[in-house]
Amino acid sequence: MAEGMNCEDVRDLLFMFLNNELDEELEEVIDHLARCPECRLALREHMKLSGLLYRTMPYVARTCYSAWN
């Protein structure tokens, strides 16, 4: 990505950041997060959502499995 990511660029990459899926963009995302309180807040919200999804996936998987069988 272009040098000097903006908030939109970073927010588009937050789930990938949380899943350790970034390579060349990683340093730019970290630099932006260090400077931007709004994106750090968005990161915290993504972390909450990821935690919620992680905790509910076993229930969702059981429910879907039961419905399909």
C-alpha positions in Angstrom: 0.0 0.0 0.0 1.0 3.6 -0.4 3.2 5.2 2.2 1.3 6.9 5.0 -1.8 5.0 5.4 -5.0 6.9 6.3 -7.7 5.8 8.8 -9.8 4.1 6.1 -6.8 2.0 4.9 -6.0 0.9 8.4 -9.6 0.1 9.4 -9.9 -2.1 6.3 -7.0 -4.1 7.6 -7.8 -4.4 11.3 -9.2 -8.0 11.1 -6.2 -9.1 9.1 -3.9 -7.3 11.7 -5.6 -9.2 14.5 -5.2 -12.5 12.7 -1.5 -11.9 12.0 -2.2 -11.9 8.3 -0.3 -8.8 7.3 3.1 -8.7 5.8 4.2 -5.6 3.9 1.5 -3.5 5.5 2.2 -4.5 9.1 4.7 -1.7 9.9 2.5 1.0 8.4 -0.5 -0.2 10.3 1.4 -0.2 13.6 2.8 3.2 12.9 -0.7 4.6 12.2 -2.1 3.0 15.3 0.6 4.6 17.4 -0.5 8.0 16.1 -4.2 7.7 15.8 -6.5 7.3 18.9 -9.6 6.8 16.7 -8.1 3.8 15.0 -6.9 2.4 18.3 -10.5 2.6 19.5 -11.6 0.8 16.3 -9.0 -1.8 17.0 -10.3 -2.3 20.5 -13.9 -2.7 19.1 -12.6 -5.3 16.5 -10.9 -7.1 19.4 -14.2 -7.3 21.3 -16.0 -8.5 18.3 -13.3 -11.1 17.5 -13.5 -12.4 21.1 -17.3 -12.6 20.9 -17.2 -14.5 17.7 -14.5 -16.8 19.1 -16.7 -17.6 22.2 -19.9 -18.1 20.2 -18.6 -20.2 17.4 -18.9 -23.5 19.2 -22.6 -22.7 19.8 -23.1 -21.6 16.2 -21.3 -24.7 14.9 -23.5 -27.1 17.0 -26.7 -25.3 16.0 -25.8 -25.4 12.3 -24.7 -29.0 12.5 -28.0 -30.0 14.2 -30.0 -28.1 11.6 -28.2 -29.8 8.7 -28.5 -33.4 10.1 
